[in-house]
Amino acid sequence: MTNSDTVQQMFTNIEPHFQAIRLQLHKVITLLEAPGVPDTAAVRQSVEVILAHERTFLGQMDQIVFQYDHEAKAKVNYLRKIELLLLIITICVLLVEGLLIFRPAVEKLRQTILQLLAAKNKAKQMNDELISLNQSLKEAKRELLEAAHQKHQQQMSEQKLRAAYLIEGQEEERKRLARELHDGLGQMLTALKLGIENVGTHASFTEKGFKAMEDLKSLIGQTIQETRTISFNLMPAVLSDFGIASALKLLTAQTASSTGANITFTSNFNGERLPKNIEVGMYRIAQEGIHNAIKYAQARRITVELVTRIKYVHLVIADNGKGFEFENVHADTEQNGIAHGIYNMQERAQMINGLMKIDSRPGKGTKIHFKLPMIYLEDEQNYSVISR
């Protein structure tokens, strides 16, 4: 720190006294350190000189200290004034910034916030409108889908109704043909057989004539049996008289007898009857399934099961035949017969509101599973089958 001129002048004024004191102190030290007895008179004289300069030296030193204090206070006051001035300038700058910068910025920010709020409200309004429009579109879409579904259902119902009438007409025609074959042609063939047998008992034939007569009787017997088979396949009387269980039992027995295949039938029906159209449909499905298993799958063991469980009536036809790829059956021209039979079974299942699943793999046999909801039986014709 640099001393002021006043302090330097005060140090200059005190310098002779300081030098005199320093010189006398040096002399005293020298006398006291000298060997022998120190010169007391010389020491006393030096001490008197030091004491003579002491008062003046200390007084001037006090003045120097006071001067330092005075100058320090003056500098502190000066610095305070500078700080105050800087504070005033800073406040003025802040006020100017507030007026010229922050206030416009705040106003701009306020306007921006208001614009954002307005945009938010507008966006919310547009969003509400979009939600309303989307809801309207959903309602319109739902109505269109319902209309299209109703139209489709109506078309399907009309198509199903036409198909039902067609199938019903076919079944009635089958029934009429079966009755005519059984009552008309069957009776005539039986009468012809009896007549030939009667002729054979009253006439004499050669051995060749006798053999021809026996062959003729055998041929007529075969014709009668074939007529009965055709009549049964067209419309078995047991189906309308005793129901689906009895009809399937007779169908499996006659088919096993005529083809040599091992066909078993199981059922938990004890005389229960289903609506006529359902019994006919299920019988045709079983008839087609057994026919396909023997003719196309070359199956030698077939099981037919008719049971009621919980909510469904189940008809299951399983065989140990050669099987097929269900996905490719319609594309294979060599399997047109199978494809036609599957189509017929599926059509029959749809006509009576049943569900049919076919599971088959080459070398693994085939399983046809048809099931009919019990609720359909109850609602459709107020008919209930007792579950076991």
KOLPALUM-506159 format. One record per residue (C-alpha): residue number from 1; residue in three letters; x, y, z. Coordinates in steps of 0.02 Angstrom, whole numbers, plus 32768, in hexadecimal, padded with zeros to 4 digits. Each point is the difference from the previous one (the first is absolute). Layout:
BEGIN
+-----+------+------+-------+------+
| seq | type | east | north |   up |
+-----+------+------+-------+------+
| NUM |  ALA |    X |     Y |    Z |
...
+-----+------+------+-------+------+
This chain:
BEGIN
+-----+------+------+-------+------+
| seq | type | east | north |   up |
+-----+------+------+-------+------+
|   1 |  MET | 8000 |  8000 | 8000 |
|   2 |  THR | 8046 |  80AE | 7FCF |
|   3 |  ASN | 8008 |  8082 | 808A |
|   4 |  SER | 7FB8 |  80AC | 7FE4 |
|   5 |  ASP | 806E |  809C | 7FF4 |
|   6 |  THR | 7FCF |  8035 | 80AF |
|   7 |  VAL | 8031 |  7F59 | 804A |
|   8 |  GLN | 80A4 |  8001 | 7FA0 |
|   9 |  GLN | 8025 |  80B1 | 8041 |
|  10 |  MET | 7FD9 |  7FC6 | 80B1 |
|  11 |  PHE | 8075 |  7F6C | 7FEC |
|  12 |  THR | 8086 |  807A | 7FBF |
|  13 |  ASN | 7FEA |  806E | 809A |
|  14 |  ILE | 800E |  7F6D | 8077 |
|  15 |  GLU | 8096 |  7FB3 | 7FA9 |
|  16 |  PRO | 8088 |  8067 | 8062 |
|  17 |  HIS | 7FB7 |  7FCD | 80A7 |
|  18 |  PHE | 7FF7 |  7F4A | 7FC6 |
|  19 |  GLN | 80B5 |  8004 | 7FC4 |
|  20 |  ALA | 803B |  804E | 80A2 |
|  21 |  ILE | 7FA5 |  7F7D | 8068 |
|  22 |  ARG | 8042 |  7F74 | 7F92 |
|  23 |  LEU | 80B4 |  8043 | 800B |
|  24 |  GLN | 7FFC |  8010 | 80BE |
|  25 |  LEU | 7FB1 |  7F52 | 8012 |
|  26 |  HIS | 808B |  7FB9 | 7F94 |
|  27 |  LYS | 8082 |  8059 | 806B |
|  28 |  VAL | 7FB2 |  7FBC | 80A1 |
|  29 |  ILE | 8000 |  7F50 | 7FBC |
|  30 |  THR | 80B5 |  8012 | 7FCA |
|  31 |  LEU | 8033 |  803F | 80AF |
|  32 |  LEU | 7FA2 |  7F76 | 8057 |
|  33 |  GLU | 804A |  7F79 | 7F92 |
|  34 |  ALA | 80B5 |  8043 | 8011 |
|  35 |  PRO | 8071 |  7F98 | 8074 |
|  36 |  GLY | 8022 |  8042 | 80A9 |
|  37 |  VAL | 7F9D |  807A | 8066 |
|  38 |  PRO | 7F8E |  806A | 7F92 |
|  39 |  ASP | 8012 |  80BC | 8000 |
|  40 |  THR | 7F6B |  8031 | 806A |
|  41 |  ALA | 8010 |  80B8 | 7FDA |
|  42 |  ALA | 7FFD |  7FE1 | 7F46 |
|  43 |  VAL | 7F69 |  7F8C | 8011 |
|  44 |  ARG | 7FA3 |  807F | 806A |
|  45 |  GLN | 8025 |  808A | 7F83 |
|  46 |  SER | 7FBC |  7F94 | 7F71 |
|  47 |  VAL | 7F64 |  7FD7 | 8064 |
|  48 |  GLU | 7FE4 |  80BA | 8024 |
|  49 |  VAL | 800E |  8023 | 7F45 |
|  50 |  ILE | 7F81 |  7F75 | 7FDB |
|  51 |  LEU | 7F87 |  8042 | 8083 |
|  52 |  ALA | 8016 |  80AE | 7FBB |
|  53 |  HIS | 7FC7 |  7FC9 | 7F53 |
|  54 |  GLU | 7F7E |  7F83 | 803F |
|  55 |  ARG | 7F72 |  8079 | 8027 |
|  56 |  THR | 8010 |  8058 | 7F5A |
|  57 |  PHE | 800C |  7F59 | 7FA1 |
|  58 |  LEU | 7F69 |  7FB5 | 8056 |
|  59 |  GLY | 7F99 |  809C | 7FE9 |
|  60 |  GLN | 8025 |  8008 | 7F48 |
|  61 |  MET | 7FDB |  7F45 | 7FF1 |
|  62 |  ASP | 7F55 |  801E | 804E |
|  63 |  GLN | 7FE2 |  8087 | 7F80 |
|  64 |  ILE | 8031 |  7F88 | 7F74 |
|  65 |  VAL | 7F85 |  7F7E | 8045 |
|  66 |  PHE | 7F77 |  8082 | 800C |
|  67 |  GLN | 8028 |  8036 | 7F4E |
|  68 |  TYR | 7FF2 |  7F4B | 7FC5 |
|  69 |  ASP | 7F58 |  7FF1 | 8058 |
|  70 |  HIS | 7FC4 |  80A3 | 7FB6 |
|  71 |  GLU | 8034 |  7FCF | 7F51 |
|  72 |  ALA | 7FB2 |  7F52 | 8014 |
|  73 |  LYS | 7F59 |  804B | 8037 |
|  74 |  ALA | 8008 |  8079 | 7F70 |
|  75 |  LYS | 801D |  7F71 | 7F86 |
|  76 |  VAL | 7F73 |  7F99 | 804F |
|  77 |  ASN | 7F8A |  8094 | 7FEF |
|  78 |  TYR | 8039 |  8017 | 7F4E |
|  79 |  LEU | 7FE1 |  7F48 | 7FDA |
|  80 |  ARG | 7F54 |  800D | 8052 |
|  81 |  LYS | 7FD6 |  8091 | 7F8F |
|  82 |  ILE | 803E |  7F9D | 7F6B |
|  83 |  GLU | 7F95 |  7F69 | 8035 |
|  84 |  LEU | 7F6A |  806F | 8019 |
|  85 |  LEU | 801D |  804E | 7F57 |
|  86 |  LEU | 8011 |  7F54 | 7FB0 |
|  87 |  LEU | 7F61 |  7FC7 | 805A |
|  88 |  ILE | 7FA2 |  8097 | 7FC0 |
|  89 |  ILE | 8043 |  7FE1 | 7F50 |
|  90 |  THR | 7FD0 |  7F46 | 800C |
|  91 |  ILE | 7F51 |  802C | 803C |
|  92 |  CYS | 7FEF |  807D | 7F73 |
|  93 |  VAL | 803D |  7F7F | 7F82 |
|  94 |  LEU | 7F85 |  7F7F | 8044 |
|  95 |  LEU | 7F75 |  807F | 7FF8 |
|  96 |  VAL | 802E |  802A | 7F4E |
|  97 |  GLU | 800A |  7F46 | 7FD5 |
|  98 |  GLY | 7F5A |  7FE3 | 8055 |
|  99 |  LEU | 7FAF |  808F | 7F9F |
| 100 |  LEU | 8055 |  7FE2 | 7F59 |
| 101 |  ILE | 801F |  7F44 | 8000 |
| 102 |  PHE | 7FA6 |  7F9B | 8086 |
| 103 |  ARG | 7F5A |  805B | 7FF4 |
| 104 |  PRO | 7FF1 |  7FE7 | 7F43 |
| 105 |  ALA | 803E |  7F4D | 8018 |
| 106 |  VAL | 7F7E |  7FE1 | 8088 |
| 107 |  GLU | 7F7A |  804C | 7F93 |
| 108 |  LYS | 8039 |  7F95 | 7F6F |
| 109 |  LEU | 8003 |  7F67 | 8070 |
| 110 |  ARG | 7F52 |  8029 | 8040 |
| 111 |  GLN | 7FC0 |  8011 | 7F4E |
| 112 |  THR | 8056 |  7F5C | 7FD1 |
| 113 |  ILE | 7FB1 |  7FA8 | 8095 |
| 114 |  LEU | 7F56 |  8046 | 7FD1 |
| 115 |  GLN | 801A |  7FC5 | 7F4E |
| 116 |  LEU | 8034 |  7F54 | 803F |
| 117 |  LEU | 7F66 |  7FF8 | 8070 |
| 118 |  ALA | 7F93 |  8035 | 7F6E |
| 119 |  ALA | 8055 |  7F7E | 7F91 |
| 120 |  LYS | 7FE7 |  7F7D | 8089 |
| 121 |  ASN | 7F48 |  802A | 800F |
| 122 |  LYS | 7FEE |  7FFC | 7F44 |
| 123 |  ALA | 805D |  7F5A | 7FF7 |
| 124 |  LYS | 7F91 |  7FBB | 808A |
| 125 |  GLN | 7F66 |  803B | 7FA2 |
| 126 |  MET | 8041 |  7FB2 | 7F60 |
| 127 |  ASN | 802A |  7F61 | 805E |
| 128 |  ASP | 7F50 |  7FFA | 8048 |
| 129 |  GLU | 7FBB |  8019 | 7F51 |
| 130 |  LEU | 8071 |  7F77 | 7FBD |
| 131 |  ILE | 7FCA |  7F8C | 808D |
| 132 |  SER | 7F4B |  8028 | 7FD8 |
| 133 |  LEU | 801F |  7FE3 | 7F46 |
| 134 |  ASN | 805E |  7F5F | 8027 |
| 135 |  GLN | 7F70 |  7FC6 | 806D |
| 136 |  SER | 7F88 |  802C | 7F75 |
| 137 |  LEU | 806B |  7F9F | 7F85 |
| 138 |  LYS | 8006 |  7F6C | 8077 |
| 139 |  GLU | 7F43 |  8006 | 8012 |
| 140 |  ALA | 7FED |  800D | 7F43 |
| 141 |  LYS | 807B |  7F72 | 7FE8 |
| 142 |  ARG | 7FA6 |  7F97 | 8082 |
| 143 |  GLU | 7F59 |  8023 | 7FAE |
| 144 |  LEU | 8047 |  7FD5 | 7F55 |
| 145 |  LEU | 804D |  7F61 | 8045 |
| 146 |  GLU | 7F5D |  7FD3 | 8055 |
| 147 |  ALA | 7FA0 |  8023 | 7F61 |
| 148 |  ALA | 807E |  7F9B | 7F9A |
| 149 |  HIS | 7FFC |  7F75 | 8083 |
| 150 |  GLN | 7F43 |  7FFF | 8002 |
| 151 |  LYS | 7FFC |  7FFF | 7F43 |
| 152 |  HIS | 8080 |  7F74 | 7FFE |
| 153 |  GLN | 7FA0 |  7FA1 | 8085 |
| 154 |  GLN | 7F60 |  801A | 7F9F |
| 155 |  GLN | 8053 |  7FC3 | 7F61 |
| 156 |  MET | 804A |  7F6C | 805D |
| 157 |  SER | 7F59 |  7FDC | 8051 |
| 158 |  GLU | 7FA9 |  800A | 7F59 |
| 159 |  GLN | 8086 |  7F93 | 7FB2 |
| 160 |  LYS | 7FF7 |  7F87 | 8092 |
| 161 |  LEU | 7F43 |  7FFF | 7FF6 |
| 162 |  ARG | 8004 |  7FDC | 7F45 |
| 163 |  ALA | 8080 |  7F78 | 801D |
| 164 |  ALA | 7F97 |  7FBA | 808F |
| 165 |  TYR | 7F67 |  7FFD | 7F90 |
| 166 |  LEU | 8067 |  7FAD | 7F77 |
| 167 |  ILE | 8047 |  7F7E | 8077 |
| 168 |  GLU | 7F55 |  7FE4 | 804C |
| 169 |  GLY | 7FBB |  7FE6 | 7F53 |
| 170 |  GLN | 808D |  7F88 | 7FD9 |
| 171 |  GLU | 7FE1 |  7FA1 | 80A1 |
| 172 |  GLU | 7F46 |  7FF6 | 7FDA |
| 173 |  GLU | 8029 |  7FC2 | 7F52 |
| 174 |  ARG | 8079 |  7F80 | 804A |
| 175 |  LYS | 7F78 |  7FC9 | 8078 |
| 176 |  ARG | 7F82 |  7FF0 | 7F72 |
| 177 |  LEU | 807B |  7F9D | 7F94 |
| 178 |  ALA | 802E |  7F91 | 8093 |
| 179 |  ARG | 7F49 |  7FDD | 8023 |
| 180 |  GLU | 7FDC |  7FDB | 7F48 |
| 181 |  LEU | 8099 |  7F8F | 7FF5 |
| 182 |  HIS | 7FCF |  7FA4 | 809D |
| 183 |  ASP | 7F44 |  7FF8 | 7FE7 |
| 184 |  GLY | 7FFB |  7FF8 | 7F43 |
| 185 |  LEU | 8099 |  7FB5 | 7FAE |
| 186 |  GLY | 8031 |  7F9F | 809C |
| 187 |  GLN | 7F56 |  7FAD | 800D |
| 188 |  MET | 7FFF |  7FD9 | 7F47 |
| 189 |  LEU | 80AD |  7FB0 | 8009 |
| 190 |  THR | 7FCB |  7F9C | 8098 |
| 191 |  ALA | 7F65 |  7FC4 | 7FA4 |
| 192 |  LEU | 806D |  7FD4 | 7F68 |
| 193 |  LYS | 8075 |  7F9B | 806F |
| 194 |  LEU | 7F6D |  7FA3 | 804E |
| 195 |  GLY | 7FB8 |  7FDE | 7F55 |
| 196 |  ILE | 80A3 |  7FBA | 7FBE |
| 197 |  GLU | 8012 |  7F94 | 809B |
| 198 |  ASN | 7F4E |  7FC1 | 7FE7 |
| 199 |  VAL | 8024 |  7FD8 | 7F4A |
| 200 |  GLY | 809C |  7FA3 | 8034 |
| 201 |  THR | 7FA0 |  7F90 | 8076 |
| 202 |  HIS | 7F7D |  7FCC | 7F7D |
| 203 |  ALA | 806B |  7FF1 | 7F65 |
| 204 |  SER | 8088 |  7F87 | 7FD1 |
| 205 |  PHE | 80A1 |  8044 | 7FB6 |
| 206 |  THR | 809B |  7FB7 | 7FBD |
| 207 |  GLU | 809E |  8019 | 8065 |
| 208 |  LYS | 802D |  8096 | 7F96 |
| 209 |  GLY | 7F51 |  8049 | 8011 |
| 210 |  PHE | 8001 |  7FE1 | 80BA |
| 211 |  LYS | 80A6 |  805B | 8010 |
| 212 |  ALA | 7FBD |  8092 | 7F99 |
| 213 |  MET | 7F67 |  8007 | 8071 |
| 214 |  GLU | 806E |  8005 | 809B |
| 215 |  ASP | 806B |  808A | 7FB4 |
| 216 |  LEU | 7F64 |  8062 | 7FD7 |
| 217 |  LYS | 7FBF |  7FEF | 80B3 |
| 218 |  SER | 80AA |  8037 | 8043 |
| 219 |  LEU | 8003 |  8096 | 7F8D |
| 220 |  ILE | 7F50 |  8032 | 8035 |
| 221 |  GLY | 8033 |  7FEC | 80B7 |
| 222 |  GLN | 8097 |  8071 | 7FE3 |
| 223 |  THR | 7F92 |  807D | 7FA6 |
| 224 |  ILE | 7F86 |  8002 | 8092 |
| 225 |  GLN | 8090 |  8019 | 807B |
| 226 |  GLU | 804A |  808D | 7F95 |
| 227 |  THR | 7F55 |  8052 | 7FF5 |
| 228 |  ARG | 7FF0 |  7FF9 | 80BC |
| 229 |  THR | 80AF |  804A | 8013 |
| 230 |  ILE | 7FDA |  808D | 7F87 |
| 231 |  SER | 7F5B |  8021 | 8058 |
| 232 |  PHE | 8058 |  8003 | 80AA |
| 233 |  ASN | 8087 |  8077 | 7FC2 |
| 234 |  LEU | 7F7F |  8074 | 7FB6 |
| 235 |  MET | 7F9C |  800F | 80A0 |
| 236 |  PRO | 8005 |  7F7B | 8088 |
| 237 |  ALA | 7F58 |  7FE9 | 8052 |
| 238 |  VAL | 8055 |  7FE3 | 80A7 |
| 239 |  LEU | 803D |  80B5 | 7FFF |
| 240 |  SER | 7F51 |  8049 | 7FFF |
| 241 |  ASP | 7FB9 |  7F78 | 806F |
| 242 |  PHE | 8085 |  7FEA | 8088 |
| 243 |  GLY | 807C |  8091 | 7FEF |
| 244 |  ILE | 80B4 |  8023 | 7FD7 |
| 245 |  ALA | 8050 |  7F85 | 807A |
| 246 |  SER | 7FA0 |  7F6A | 7FBC |
| 247 |  ALA | 801C |  8037 | 7F4D |
| 248 |  LEU | 80BD |  8010 | 8018 |
| 249 |  LYS | 8007 |  7F58 | 8058 |
| 250 |  LEU | 7FA8 |  7FAD | 7F6D |
| 251 |  LEU | 806B |  8061 | 7F81 |
| 252 |  THR | 80A3 |  7FC7 | 804F |
| 253 |  ALA | 7FC4 |  7F4D | 8010 |
| 254 |  GLN | 7FC6 |  7FF3 | 7F4A |
| 255 |  THR | 809C |  8058 | 7FBE |
| 256 |  ALA | 8071 |  7F8D | 8064 |
| 257 |  SER | 7FA0 |  7F69 | 7FBF |
| 258 |  SER | 8009 |  8036 | 7F4A |
| 259 |  THR | 80B6 |  803E | 7FFE |
| 260 |  GLY | 8054 |  7F91 | 8080 |
| 261 |  ALA | 8046 |  8098 | 805D |
| 262 |  ASN | 8007 |  8002 | 80BE |
| 263 |  ILE | 7F84 |  808A | 802D |
| 264 |  THR | 7FCD |  8020 | 80B5 |
| 265 |  PHE | 7F79 |  8075 | 803E |
| 266 |  THR | 7FEE |  8046 | 80B1 |
| 267 |  SER | 7F7F |  8079 | 8045 |
| 268 |  ASN | 7FB7 |  803B | 80A4 |
| 269 |  PHE | 7F56 |  8022 | 7FB0 |
| 270 |  ASN | 7F73 |  7F9C | 804D |
| 271 |  GLY | 7F72 |  8025 | 7F8A |
| 272 |  GLU | 8019 |  80BE | 8001 |
| 273 |  ARG | 7FC7 |  8055 | 7F62 |
| 274 |  LEU | 8043 |  809A | 7FA9 |
| 275 |  PRO | 7FA2 |  8072 | 7F87 |
| 276 |  LYS | 7FE0 |  7FAD | 7F5A |
| 277 |  ASN | 8071 |  8070 | 7F96 |
| 278 |  ILE | 8090 |  7FEA | 807C |
| 279 |  GLU | 7FF0 |  7F43 | 8002 |
| 280 |  VAL | 7FFF |  7FFB | 7F41 |
| 281 |  GLY | 8097 |  8075 | 7FF6 |
| 282 |  MET | 8066 |  7F9D | 8080 |
| 283 |  TYR | 7FD2 |  7F5C | 7FAA |
| 284 |  ARG | 803B |  8042 | 7F57 |
| 285 |  ILE | 80A4 |  803D | 804E |
| 286 |  ALA | 8020 |  7F55 | 804D |
| 287 |  GLN | 7FCD |  7FA9 | 7F5F |
| 288 |  GLU | 8079 |  806C | 7F99 |
| 289 |  GLY | 808D |  7FEC | 807E |
| 290 |  ILE | 7FF1 |  7F42 | 8004 |
| 291 |  HIS | 7FF4 |  7FFA | 7F43 |
| 292 |  ASN | 809E |  8069 | 7FEA |
| 293 |  ALA | 805F |  7F99 | 8081 |
| 294 |  ILE | 7FDB |  7F5D | 7FA4 |
| 295 |  LYS | 800A |  803A | 7F4C |
| 296 |  TYR | 808E |  8080 | 8002 |
| 297 |  ALA | 8060 |  7FE2 | 80A2 |
| 298 |  GLN | 7FF4 |  7F41 | 7FF0 |
| 299 |  ALA | 7FE4 |  7FF6 | 80BC |
| 300 |  ARG | 7FE5 |  7F57 | 8051 |
| 301 |  ARG | 7FD3 |  803F | 80AD |
| 302 |  ILE | 7F80 |  808C | 801B |
| 303 |  THR | 7FB4 |  8040 | 80A2 |
| 304 |  VAL | 7F60 |  8067 | 8008 |
| 305 |  GLU | 7FD2 |  8058 | 80A2 |
| 306 |  LEU | 7F5F |  805F | 8026 |
| 307 |  VAL | 7FFC |  804D | 80AE |
| 308 |  THR | 7FC1 |  8097 | 805F |
| 309 |  ARG | 807B |  805A | 8074 |
| 310 |  ILE | 7FDD |  80A0 | 8063 |
| 311 |  LYS | 7FCC |  807F | 7F7B |
| 312 |  TYR | 8014 |  7FA0 | 7F5C |
| 313 |  VAL | 7FC6 |  7F68 | 7FA0 |
| 314 |  HIS | 809B |  7FAC | 7FB6 |
| 315 |  LEU | 800F |  7F92 | 7F67 |
| 316 |  VAL | 80B0 |  7FBA | 7FE6 |
| 317 |  ILE | 8036 |  7F92 | 7F6D |
| 318 |  ALA | 80B4 |  7FC0 | 8008 |
| 319 |  ASP | 805A |  7F84 | 7F8E |
| 320 |  ASN | 80AC |  7FB3 | 7FEA |
| 321 |  GLY | 8008 |  8025 | 7F45 |
| 322 |  LYS | 808D |  804D | 7F9C |
| 323 |  GLY | 7FCA |  80B3 | 8028 |
| 324 |  PHE | 8023 |  809C | 7F99 |
| 325 |  GLU | 8040 |  80B3 | 8008 |
| 326 |  PHE | 7F63 |  8063 | 8026 |
| 327 |  GLU | 804C |  80A2 | 7FBF |
| 328 |  ASN | 8027 |  7FB4 | 7F55 |
| 329 |  VAL | 7F67 |  7F93 | 7FE8 |
| 330 |  HIS | 7FA2 |  8081 | 7F96 |
| 331 |  ALA | 8096 |  801B | 7F8D |
| 332 |  ASP | 801E |  7F46 | 7FDF |
| 333 |  THR | 7F9C |  7FC7 | 7F69 |
| 334 |  GLU | 8014 |  7F4B | 8035 |
| 335 |  GLN | 7FA2 |  8026 | 80A1 |
| 336 |  ASN | 7F68 |  8055 | 7FB4 |
| 337 |  GLY | 7F91 |  7F7C | 8050 |
| 338 |  ILE | 8046 |  8026 | 80AE |
| 339 |  ALA | 7FF1 |  80BB | 7FE2 |
| 340 |  HIS | 7F4B |  7FEE | 7FC7 |
| 341 |  GLY | 7FD8 |  7F94 | 8098 |
| 342 |  ILE | 8051 |  807C | 8078 |
| 343 |  TYR | 7FA1 |  808E | 7FAE |
| 344 |  ASN | 7F5D |  7FA2 | 8015 |
| 345 |  MET | 8022 |  7FDF | 80B9 |
| 346 |  GLN | 802F |  80B6 | 801E |
| 347 |  GLU | 7F63 |  803B | 7FA9 |
| 348 |  ARG | 7F97 |  7F89 | 8069 |
| 349 |  ALA | 8055 |  803E | 80A0 |
| 350 |  GLN | 7FE0 |  80B6 | 7FD5 |
| 351 |  MET | 7F4C |  7FDF | 7FD4 |
| 352 |  ILE | 7FDB |  7FBF | 80B0 |
| 353 |  ASN | 806F |  8082 | 8057 |
| 354 |  GLY | 8082 |  7F81 | 8036 |
| 355 |  LEU | 80BE |  8008 | 8009 |
| 356 |  MET | 806B |  7F83 | 7FA2 |
| 357 |  LYS | 80BB |  7FE2 | 800B |
| 358 |  ILE | 8064 |  7F86 | 7F94 |
| 359 |  ASP | 80AA |  7FC5 | 803C |
| 360 |  SER | 8063 |  7F95 | 7F87 |
| 361 |  ARG | 80B7 |  7FDD | 7FD3 |
| 362 |  PRO | 8048 |  7F88 | 7F81 |
| 363 |  GLY | 8017 |  7F56 | 8052 |
| 364 |  LYS | 7FAB |  803B | 80A1 |
| 365 |  GLY | 7F4A |  7FE4 | 7FD4 |
| 366 |  THR | 7F71 |  807D | 8006 |
| 367 |  LYS | 7F91 |  8042 | 808B |
| 368 |  ILE | 7F5F |  8060 | 7FDD |
| 369 |  HIS | 7FB9 |  805A | 8098 |
| 370 |  PHE | 7F55 |  8050 | 7FF2 |
| 371 |  LYS | 7FAF |  8056 | 8095 |
| 372 |  LEU | 7F5A |  8058 | 8014 |
| 373 |  PRO | 7FDD |  807F | 808C |
| 374 |  MET | 7F79 |  7FC7 | 8077 |
| 375 |  ILE | 7FBF |  80B3 | 800F |
| 376 |  TYR | 7FD6 |  7FFB | 7F47 |
| 377 |  LEU | 7F94 |  7F68 | 801B |
| 378 |  GLU | 7FA6 |  8054 | 8091 |
| 379 |  ASP | 7FE6 |  80A9 | 7FAA |
| 380 |  GLU | 7FDD |  7FC1 | 7F51 |
| 381 |  GLN | 7F79 |  7F82 | 8022 |
| 382 |  ASN | 7FEC |  8003 | 80BE |
| 383 |  TYR | 8053 |  7F56 | 8007 |
| 384 |  SER | 807A |  7FC7 | 8084 |
| 385 |  VAL | 8075 |  7F6B | 8000 |
| 386 |  ILE | 802E |  7FBC | 80AC |
| 387 |  SER | 80BF |  800C | 8019 |
| 388 |  ARG | 8063 |  7F78 | 8053 |
+-----+------+------+-------+------+
